[in-house]
Amino acid sequence: MSTLPSSEKRRQPPSVYTVMLLLSMLFMLIAVIAMWIELRRWGDDLWNTRSANPTVMVMPADDVHLL
């Protein structure tokens, strides 16, 4: 048994799993910020469909390929 008085509270050191959880939360936050920056940089071009003019090439059909 411990010789310390019971009124004194000691904190346990963080476990390996707590440190891994905090690191994963930090890296996820960095990833979200990086994706937000990329969306701000390139997102306007992806969502702007009014300027997209599709082109169609019409080829005449041969009699050979119709059989």
Residue, then its C-alpha position, 0 to 999 in steps of 0.5 A: m500500500s501507498t504511504l501517501p496520505s489519501s487527501e493528496k491526489r496524484r495524477q496518473p501520466p497519460s497513457v499511450y492511447t491518450v497520446m495517440l488519440l490527441l495526435s490523431m485529432l491534431f493530424m485530422l485538424i491539419a488535414v481539414i484545414a489543408m483541404w479547406i485551403e485547397l477548396r478555396r484555391w480550386g473550388d470555384d473552377l469545379w463548381n462553375t458549370r455555366s462556362a462549360n460548353p461541351t463539344v460534340m463531333v458527329m461522324p457519318a456512318d459507313d454502310v460497312h459498320l452498319l451491318 
